[in-house]
Amino acid sequence: MPSIPPFESFNPQGDPAVILVCDHASNFIPPEYAGLGLPAARLGTHIAWDIGAAAVTRTMAAALGAPAILGTHSRLLIDLNRGEDDPTLVMKLSDGAIIPGNATADEAGIRHRVTRYYHPYHDAIASLIAGARGRGIAPVIVSIHSFTPEWKGKPRPWHVGVLWSRRDARLSRALLEVLRAETDLCVGDNQPYSGELQGDCMDRHALALGLPHVLIELRQDLIGDDAGARSWGTRLVPLLRKAIAGMKGP
């Protein structure tokens, strides 16, 4: 199988007032890595990618007329939502499973992955942002992820989570308010994870530049098929627009 590009550029000519990113869009691992020594069934689970997130991202980008950058390789090969010096950039253990092809990876092998997959993805995002700012636009950066319905035997009740950093929560606060007005939703505030992760994608491309941003987490069972992903992507667009319009100071 031929190699594929390290990122997907969706709707690249769209209006960059909003830029969407999807770090964990794919579970693809190049053949030369032999599935990192994992059975194929494991590569279909959340340890390898954010199920449904890519379809939600493309749906939202199309509806917004906005560009999106999506990762095209598994988070197990390299995690695009980690700082370059983060020890979990290449995970040796995930959800209790040893990743054989990572456990034996040496420094040279990891640097190759950084050069081949990590840098091009982040360079593509940086280029989109620079192009927008060069036109006098301060883009809103929106990152789409998904999470498992339960963790270590405990159910996760949230339909959607909003992750934020105390350094700039202006869009997150506004979106939380908008989502909570939807009476059928259980909304997570910095759930199921905290948005405080040094060196992650939002830290690198939004916080460091003072750009409004939000990371949206959706529960996988709600977006695990195309219909669910399209439905949620379509639903989120007007809510996001309302939140952007209602943003207040940092």
Short mmCIF file of the C-alpha atoms (twelve columns), coordinates in Angstrom:
data_MODEL
# 
_entry.id   MODEL 
# 
loop_
_atom_site.group_PDB 
_atom_site.id 
_atom_site.type_symbol 
_atom_site.label_atom_id 
_atom_site.label_alt_id 
_atom_site.label_comp_id 
_atom_site.label_asym_id 
_atom_site.label_seq_id 
_atom_site.Cartn_x 
_atom_site.Cartn_y 
_atom_site.Cartn_z 
_atom_site.pdbx_PDB_model_num 
ATOM 1   C CA . MET A 1   0.000   0.000  0.000  1 
ATOM 2   C CA . PRO A 2   1.462   3.398  -0.936 1 
ATOM 3   C CA . SER A 3   2.141   5.956  1.783  1 
ATOM 4   C CA . ILE A 4   -0.424  8.664  2.399  1 
ATOM 5   C CA . PRO A 5   0.148   12.351 3.186  1 
ATOM 6   C CA . PRO A 6   0.724   13.201 6.857  1 
ATOM 7   C CA . PHE A 7   -2.379  15.394 6.997  1 
ATOM 8   C CA . GLU A 8   -5.641  15.997 5.159  1 
ATOM 9   C CA . SER A 9   -6.509  19.531 4.090  1 
ATOM 10  C CA . PHE A 10  -10.296 19.780 3.852  1 
ATOM 11  C CA . ASN A 11  -11.924 22.781 2.153  1 
ATOM 12  C CA . PRO A 12  -8.568  24.622 1.997  1 
ATOM 13  C CA . GLN A 13  -10.064 27.652 0.228  1 
ATOM 14  C CA . GLY A 14  -12.683 28.146 2.949  1 
ATOM 15  C CA . ASP A 15  -13.064 31.256 5.070  1 
ATOM 16  C CA . PRO A 16  -10.346 31.040 7.773  1 
ATOM 17  C CA . ALA A 17  -12.337 33.080 10.295 1 
ATOM 18  C CA . VAL A 18  -12.845 29.615 11.806 1 
ATOM 19  C CA . ILE A 19  -10.216 26.894 11.429 1 
ATOM 20  C CA . LEU A 20  -11.019 23.335 12.500 1 
ATOM 21  C CA . VAL A 21  -8.444  20.726 13.490 1 
ATOM 22  C CA . CYS A 22  -8.818  17.019 14.215 1 
ATOM 23  C CA . ASP A 23  -5.673  15.501 15.713 1 
ATOM 24  C CA . HIS A 24  -6.905  11.925 16.062 1 
ATOM 25  C CA . ALA A 25  -8.943  11.561 12.877 1 
ATOM 26  C CA . SER A 26  -7.494  8.243  11.660 1 
ATOM 27  C CA . ASN A 27  -6.317  4.857  12.908 1 
ATOM 28  C CA . PHE A 28  -4.060  4.257  9.892  1 
ATOM 29  C CA . ILE A 29  -0.606  2.826  10.552 1 
ATOM 30  C CA . PRO A 30  1.803   2.472  7.601  1 
ATOM 31  C CA . PRO A 31  2.464   -1.138 6.594  1 
ATOM 32  C CA . GLU A 32  6.141   -0.933 7.490  1 
ATOM 33  C CA . TYR A 33  5.136   -0.605 11.165 1 
ATOM 34  C CA . ALA A 34  3.192   -3.891 11.046 1 
ATOM 35  C CA . GLY A 35  0.327   -2.509 13.106 1 
ATOM 36  C CA . LEU A 36  2.831   -1.739 15.891 1 
ATOM 37  C CA . GLY A 37  2.454   -5.388 16.859 1 
ATOM 38  C CA . LEU A 38  -1.210  -5.035 17.833 1 
ATOM 39  C CA . PRO A 39  -4.119  -7.178 16.611 1 
ATOM 40  C CA . ALA A 40  -6.341  -5.458 14.064 1 
ATOM 41  C CA . ALA A 41  -9.265  -5.422 16.501 1 
ATOM 42  C CA . ARG A 42  -7.330  -3.196 18.899 1 
ATOM 43  C CA . LEU A 43  -6.613  -0.727 16.131 1 
ATOM 44  C CA . GLY A 44  -10.354 -0.227 15.708 1 
ATOM 45  C CA . THR A 45  -10.734 1.039  19.275 1 
ATOM 46  C CA . HIS A 46  -10.228 4.421  20.904 1 
ATOM 47  C CA . ILE A 47  -6.603  3.724  21.741 1 
ATOM 48  C CA . ALA A 48  -5.821  4.185  18.046 1 
ATOM 49  C CA . TRP A 49  -8.062  7.160  17.127 1 
ATOM 50  C CA . ASP A 50  -11.022 9.347  18.073 1 
ATOM 51  C CA . ILE A 51  -13.948 7.450  16.586 1 
ATOM 52  C CA . GLY A 52  -16.354 9.707  14.675 1 
ATOM 53  C CA . ALA A 53  -14.320 12.882 15.129 1 
ATOM 54  C CA . ALA A 54  -13.206 13.136 11.489 1 
ATOM 55  C CA . ALA A 55  -16.756 12.972 10.126 1 
ATOM 56  C CA . VAL A 56  -17.932 15.592 12.626 1 
ATOM 57  C CA . THR A 57  -15.031 17.848 11.637 1 
ATOM 58  C CA . ARG A 58  -15.730 17.587 7.910  1 
ATOM 59  C CA . THR A 59  -19.465 18.157 8.463  1 
ATOM 60  C CA . MET A 60  -18.791 21.296 10.490 1 
ATOM 61  C CA . ALA A 61  -16.174 22.618 8.063  1 
ATOM 62  C CA . ALA A 62  -18.529 22.164 5.130  1 
ATOM 63  C CA . ALA A 63  -21.421 23.881 6.928  1 
ATOM 64  C CA . LEU A 64  -19.232 26.757 8.111  1 
ATOM 65  C CA . GLY A 65  -17.457 27.117 4.776  1 
ATOM 66  C CA . ALA A 66  -14.257 26.810 6.808  1 
ATOM 67  C CA . PRO A 67  -10.951 25.006 6.268  1 
ATOM 68  C CA . ALA A 68  -9.934  22.004 8.357  1 
ATOM 69  C CA . ILE A 69  -6.718  20.097 8.941  1 
ATOM 70  C CA . LEU A 70  -7.034  16.446 9.958  1 
ATOM 71  C CA . GLY A 71  -4.388  13.955 11.005 1 
ATOM 72  C CA . THR A 72  -4.135  10.920 8.750  1 
ATOM 73  C CA . HIS A 73  -2.252  8.496  10.984 1 
ATOM 74  C CA . SER A 74  -3.006  6.780  14.258 1 
ATOM 75  C CA . ARG A 75  -2.370  8.479  17.572 1 
ATOM 76  C CA . LEU A 76  -0.406  5.328  18.438 1 
ATOM 77  C CA . LEU A 77  2.137   6.088  15.723 1 
ATOM 78  C CA . ILE A 78  2.542   9.606  17.090 1 
ATOM 79  C CA . ASP A 79  0.139   11.730 19.121 1 
ATOM 80  C CA . LEU A 80  -0.401  15.031 17.344 1 
ATOM 81  C CA . ASN A 81  -2.065  16.480 20.442 1 
ATOM 82  C CA . ARG A 82  1.102   16.364 22.532 1 
ATOM 83  C CA . GLY A 83  4.080   18.640 22.867 1 
ATOM 84  C CA . GLU A 84  7.161   17.532 21.009 1 
ATOM 85  C CA . ASP A 85  8.977   16.793 24.272 1 
ATOM 86  C CA . ASP A 86  6.014   15.078 25.952 1 
ATOM 87  C CA . PRO A 87  6.910   11.532 27.080 1 
ATOM 88  C CA . THR A 88  3.518   10.315 25.782 1 
ATOM 89  C CA . LEU A 89  4.191   11.587 22.253 1 
ATOM 90  C CA . VAL A 90  4.768   7.935  21.338 1 
ATOM 91  C CA . MET A 91  2.737   5.843  23.760 1 
ATOM 92  C CA . LYS A 92  4.319   2.637  25.016 1 
ATOM 93  C CA . LEU A 93  1.262   1.724  27.092 1 
ATOM 94  C CA . SER A 94  -2.358  2.661  26.303 1 
ATOM 95  C CA . ASP A 95  -5.509  1.608  28.155 1 
ATOM 96  C CA . GLY A 96  -3.603  -1.195 29.854 1 
ATOM 97  C CA . ALA A 97  -2.164  -2.576 26.616 1 
ATOM 98  C CA . ILE A 98  1.542   -2.573 25.802 1 
ATOM 99  C CA . ILE A 99  2.198   -1.212 22.307 1 
ATOM 100 C CA . PRO A 100 4.995   -3.559 21.142 1 
ATOM 101 C CA . GLY A 101 6.107   -1.436 18.202 1 
ATOM 102 C CA . ASN A 102 6.467   1.576  20.478 1 
ATOM 103 C CA . ALA A 103 8.019   -0.199 23.439 1 
ATOM 104 C CA . THR A 104 11.071  -0.955 21.300 1 
ATOM 105 C CA . ALA A 105 11.181  2.387  19.431 1 
ATOM 106 C CA . ASP A 106 14.536  4.124  19.780 1 
ATOM 107 C CA . GLU A 107 15.245  7.844  19.680 1 
ATOM 108 C CA . ALA A 108 16.098  7.815  15.964 1 
ATOM 109 C CA . GLY A 109 12.828  6.050  15.165 1 
ATOM 110 C CA . ILE A 110 10.817  8.539  17.163 1 
ATOM 111 C CA . ARG A 111 12.583  11.475 15.516 1 
ATOM 112 C CA . HIS A 112 11.702  9.998  12.123 1 
ATOM 113 C CA . ARG A 113 8.028   9.906  13.113 1 
ATOM 114 C CA . VAL A 114 8.241   13.519 14.328 1 
ATOM 115 C CA . THR A 115 9.762   14.645 11.040 1 
ATOM 116 C CA . ARG A 116 7.516   12.557 8.782  1 
ATOM 117 C CA . TYR A 117 4.126   12.930 10.482 1 
ATOM 118 C CA . TYR A 118 4.139   15.440 13.359 1 
ATOM 119 C CA . HIS A 119 5.873   18.473 11.853 1 
ATOM 120 C CA . PRO A 120 3.931   18.522 8.556  1 
ATOM 121 C CA . TYR A 121 0.602   18.418 10.405 1 
ATOM 122 C CA . HIS A 122 1.464   21.280 12.707 1 
ATOM 123 C CA . ASP A 123 3.137   23.227 9.913  1 
ATOM 124 C CA . ALA A 124 -0.102  22.990 7.912  1 
ATOM 125 C CA . ILE A 125 -2.128  24.404 10.807 1 
ATOM 126 C CA . ALA A 126 0.429   27.159 11.388 1 
ATOM 127 C CA . SER A 127 0.361   28.055 7.698  1 
ATOM 128 C CA . LEU A 128 -3.443  28.384 7.677  1 
ATOM 129 C CA . ILE A 129 -3.332  30.606 10.757 1 
ATOM 130 C CA . ALA A 130 -0.517  32.750 9.360  1 
ATOM 131 C CA . GLY A 131 -2.421  33.188 6.111  1 
ATOM 132 C CA . ALA A 132 -5.522  34.325 7.987  1 
ATOM 133 C CA . ARG A 133 -3.599  36.746 10.174 1 
ATOM 134 C CA . GLY A 134 -1.852  38.113 7.104  1 
ATOM 135 C CA . ARG A 135 -5.319  39.089 5.858  1 
ATOM 136 C CA . GLY A 136 -6.164  40.807 9.142  1 
ATOM 137 C CA . ILE A 137 -8.244  37.881 10.442 1 
ATOM 138 C CA . ALA A 138 -7.832  36.549 13.984 1 
ATOM 139 C CA . PRO A 139 -9.143  33.032 13.406 1 
ATOM 140 C CA . VAL A 140 -11.129 31.013 15.916 1 
ATOM 141 C CA . ILE A 141 -9.505  27.596 16.352 1 
ATOM 142 C CA . VAL A 142 -11.830 24.643 17.003 1 
ATOM 143 C CA . SER A 143 -10.488 21.191 17.832 1 
ATOM 144 C CA . ILE A 144 -12.740 18.114 17.613 1 
ATOM 145 C CA . HIS A 145 -12.194 14.948 19.676 1 
ATOM 146 C CA . SER A 146 -14.228 12.025 20.978 1 
ATOM 147 C CA . PHE A 147 -14.239 10.004 24.199 1 
ATOM 148 C CA . THR A 148 -15.364 6.566  25.316 1 
ATOM 149 C CA . PRO A 149 -18.787 6.100  26.986 1 
ATOM 150 C CA . GLU A 150 -17.092 4.619  30.054 1 
ATOM 151 C CA . TRP A 151 -13.633 4.523  31.587 1 
ATOM 152 C CA . LYS A 152 -12.357 1.826  33.931 1 
ATOM 153 C CA . GLY A 153 -15.892 0.595  34.459 1 
ATOM 154 C CA . LYS A 154 -17.349 4.015  35.274 1 
ATOM 155 C CA . PRO A 155 -19.905 5.525  32.878 1 
ATOM 156 C CA . ARG A 156 -19.274 8.953  31.449 1 
ATOM 157 C CA . PRO A 157 -22.640 10.711 31.377 1 
ATOM 158 C CA . TRP A 158 -21.697 13.707 29.261 1 
ATOM 159 C CA . HIS A 159 -22.911 13.951 25.693 1 
ATOM 160 C CA . VAL A 160 -20.409 16.682 24.952 1 
ATOM 161 C CA . GLY A 161 -17.493 18.180 26.852 1 
ATOM 162 C CA . VAL A 162 -15.850 21.573 26.530 1 
ATOM 163 C CA . LEU A 163 -12.153 21.677 27.391 1 
ATOM 164 C CA . TRP A 164 -10.495 24.942 28.286 1 
ATOM 165 C CA . SER A 165 -7.465  26.574 29.876 1 
ATOM 166 C CA . ARG A 166 -7.677  29.224 32.572 1 
ATOM 167 C CA . ARG A 167 -5.313  31.300 30.431 1 
ATOM 168 C CA . ASP A 168 -8.071  31.972 27.872 1 
ATOM 169 C CA . ALA A 169 -11.573 30.605 28.381 1 
ATOM 170 C CA . ARG A 170 -13.526 33.254 26.470 1 
ATOM 171 C CA . LEU A 171 -14.919 30.942 23.778 1 
ATOM 172 C CA . SER A 172 -15.171 27.936 26.094 1 
ATOM 173 C CA . ARG A 173 -17.268 29.902 28.586 1 
ATOM 174 C CA . ALA A 174 -19.551 31.142 25.836 1 
ATOM 175 C CA . LEU A 175 -19.969 27.665 24.333 1 
ATOM 176 C CA . LEU A 176 -20.666 26.103 27.732 1 
ATOM 177 C CA . GLU A 177 -23.443 28.622 28.244 1 
ATOM 178 C CA . VAL A 178 -24.936 27.921 24.837 1 
ATOM 179 C CA . LEU A 179 -24.741 24.133 25.242 1 
ATOM 180 C CA . ARG A 180 -26.275 24.213 28.730 1 
ATOM 181 C CA . ALA A 181 -29.289 25.990 27.281 1 
ATOM 182 C CA . GLU A 182 -29.923 22.808 25.249 1 
ATOM 183 C CA . THR A 183 -32.124 21.014 27.774 1 
ATOM 184 C CA . ASP A 184 -31.520 17.524 26.378 1 
ATOM 185 C CA . LEU A 185 -27.736 17.641 26.819 1 
ATOM 186 C CA . CYS A 186 -25.451 16.632 29.660 1 
ATOM 187 C CA . VAL A 187 -22.507 18.990 29.216 1 
ATOM 188 C CA . GLY A 188 -19.034 18.430 30.651 1 
ATOM 189 C CA . ASP A 189 -17.075 21.440 31.904 1 
ATOM 190 C CA . ASN A 190 -13.435 20.425 31.396 1 
ATOM 191 C CA . GLN A 191 -14.741 16.854 31.261 1 
ATOM 192 C CA . PRO A 192 -13.841 14.108 30.651 1 
ATOM 193 C CA . TYR A 193 -10.363 15.685 30.634 1 
ATOM 194 C CA . SER A 194 -8.782  18.956 31.594 1 
ATOM 195 C CA . GLY A 195 -7.879  21.435 28.867 1 
ATOM 196 C CA . GLU A 196 -4.652  22.303 30.684 1 
ATOM 197 C CA . LEU A 197 -2.070  20.350 28.700 1 
ATOM 198 C CA . GLN A 198 1.185   22.133 28.025 1 
ATOM 199 C CA . GLY A 199 2.361   21.832 24.441 1 
ATOM 200 C CA . ASP A 200 -0.867  20.344 23.081 1 
ATOM 201 C CA . CYS A 201 -2.416  21.500 19.822 1 
ATOM 202 C CA . MET A 202 -4.473  24.317 21.346 1 
ATOM 203 C CA . ASP A 203 -1.562  25.469 23.481 1 
ATOM 204 C CA . ARG A 204 0.683   25.583 20.436 1 
ATOM 205 C CA . HIS A 205 -1.641  27.145 17.873 1 
ATOM 206 C CA . ALA A 206 -4.151  29.180 19.889 1 
ATOM 207 C CA . LEU A 207 -2.996  30.025 23.407 1 
ATOM 208 C CA . ALA A 208 0.509   30.913 22.270 1 
ATOM 209 C CA . LEU A 209 -0.944  33.350 19.720 1 
ATOM 210 C CA . GLY A 210 -3.771  34.754 21.836 1 
ATOM 211 C CA . LEU A 211 -6.419  33.308 19.522 1 
ATOM 212 C CA . PRO A 212 -9.925  32.374 20.688 1 
ATOM 213 C CA . HIS A 213 -10.361 28.624 20.671 1 
ATOM 214 C CA . VAL A 214 -12.172 25.627 22.063 1 
ATOM 215 C CA . LEU A 215 -11.671 21.878 22.221 1 
ATOM 216 C CA . ILE A 216 -14.929 19.943 21.868 1 
ATOM 217 C CA . GLU A 217 -15.181 16.338 23.078 1 
ATOM 218 C CA . LEU A 218 -18.104 14.192 21.876 1 
ATOM 219 C CA . ARG A 219 -19.082 10.804 23.262 1 
ATOM 220 C CA . GLN A 220 -18.221 8.098  20.765 1 
ATOM 221 C CA . ASP A 221 -21.479 6.182  20.890 1 
ATOM 222 C CA . LEU A 222 -23.260 9.313  19.662 1 
ATOM 223 C CA . ILE A 223 -21.039 9.808  16.617 1 
ATOM 224 C CA . GLY A 224 -19.803 6.301  15.867 1 
ATOM 225 C CA . ASP A 225 -21.691 6.055  12.586 1 
ATOM 226 C CA . ASP A 226 -21.998 8.528  9.707  1 
ATOM 227 C CA . ALA A 227 -25.559 9.506  10.570 1 
ATOM 228 C CA . GLY A 228 -24.679 10.328 14.163 1 
ATOM 229 C CA . ALA A 229 -21.546 12.221 13.182 1 
ATOM 230 C CA . ARG A 230 -23.388 14.277 10.572 1 
ATOM 231 C CA . SER A 231 -26.212 14.994 12.988 1 
ATOM 232 C CA . TRP A 232 -23.885 16.244 15.702 1 
ATOM 233 C CA . GLY A 233 -21.716 18.202 13.291 1 
ATOM 234 C CA . THR A 234 -24.809 19.901 11.909 1 
ATOM 235 C CA . ARG A 235 -26.174 20.604 15.387 1 
ATOM 236 C CA . LEU A 236 -22.942 22.123 16.665 1 
ATOM 237 C CA . VAL A 237 -22.528 24.683 13.878 1 
ATOM 238 C CA . PRO A 238 -25.259 27.162 14.912 1 
ATOM 239 C CA . LEU A 239 -24.344 26.683 18.577 1 
ATOM 240 C CA . LEU A 240 -20.720 27.462 17.839 1 
ATOM 241 C CA . ARG A 241 -21.694 30.516 15.823 1 
ATOM 242 C CA . LYS A 242 -23.820 31.762 18.714 1 
ATOM 243 C CA . ALA A 243 -20.949 31.208 21.158 1 
ATOM 244 C CA . ILE A 244 -18.476 33.056 18.933 1 
ATOM 245 C CA . ALA A 245 -20.881 35.984 18.683 1 
ATOM 246 C CA . GLY A 246 -21.282 35.990 22.490 1 
ATOM 247 C CA . MET A 247 -17.608 35.832 23.418 1 
ATOM 248 C CA . LYS A 248 -16.372 38.218 26.099 1 
ATOM 249 C CA . GLY A 249 -12.857 39.108 27.237 1 
ATOM 250 C CA . PRO A 250 -10.285 36.465 28.295 1 
# 
